[in-house]
């Protein structure tokens, strides 16, 4: 089961997050998402648990729980949406307006 975890404290490590969820069952992986530019935690991540029942129990018990001074938001992760642009807008096309040669003589 893949679990989405938000409101993770910046000082938390993946190992600490893994240990928290391990109280509810076997944790296959723990990943805190890092900002590509600053290399700091973005405050959310994913836990993968081997057993769905243990995963659901962890979600129920840890959603809203205090972890290092912050209340976690824990949900079952939704599958990534397929698409060529990674969920960012679409092709917005062409440029826009501006000044065209000859417009300065027109009487609007």
N, C-alpha and C positions, 0 to 999 in steps of 0.2 A: 504494500500500500504506500502510495506517495502522499506525503503530508506537507502542506504549506504552513510556514510559521512566520508571523510578522511581529513587529515591535520587539525584535531581539536587541538587547543592549549592545552598543558598539564594542564594549570591552569583552564580550562573550566570545569564546573560541568554539570552533566546530566540535572539539572533543567535549567541552562542557555541555553543549547542546545534545550531543549524542548520549552522554551519561544521563541527562535528564530523561530522555525518552527511553533509555534502556531499562528503566525501572518498570516499564510496561511490556517489554518484550524485546526480541532481537532486532537491533538496528543494523540494517545493511549499509546505510550511508547517511552522512550528515553533511550538508553543504550550506554555508552562509555566502550569500551573493555579495561580491565585492565590486566597488566602483572601479571602472577601468582606469580612470585618470588619477584619482587620489589614493587608490588601493585601500580605502576604508570600507568597512561594512556598510551595506545599504540598509541594514536593519531588518532584512527578511532572508529566508532560506527555505530549504527543503530537507525533510527527513524521509528516508525510505525504510519501511519496516517489512520484515519477511512475512508476517502473519497479519491478515486483514482484521481479524478480531482484536488482536493486540493493538493494532493501529487505531481502530475506532475507539477503543478504550482510552488510549493516550489522548486522542483528540478531545473526547468528552471530559477527561480529567484535567488536561493542561490548558484548555481554552479559558483565558481569563486568569490563569494562575500567575503568581508572582515569580519572576525569574530575574535574579540580580537587580531587584528594585523596579522592574517594569512588568506590566501585565501582558502576557503573551496573547496573540491572536492565532488560534490554531484551527485549521480546516483541512478537510480532504482536498488535495490539489486537483484542479481541473486539468484535463489534457491540454497541451499547447495547441493553439489554433493553427491549422495549416494555411499557408499563404506565402506568397513571394516576398512580402515586405515586412514580415515580422510584426504585424499588427500596427504598423505606423501608417496612418493615412493611406491614401492611394496615390495614383498618379494625378497630380494636380494640374499638370499640363502647362502650357505656354507662359510667356511672360505677362506683363500687364501694362496697360496704358502707357503713359509717358508722352513724350514729345515726338511728333513725326514732322519730318521736313515739310514745310509749307503750311503747317497748322497755324503758325504765328500770324498769317495774313487773313485768316478766316474770321468772319464776324459772327460770333455765336449768339 
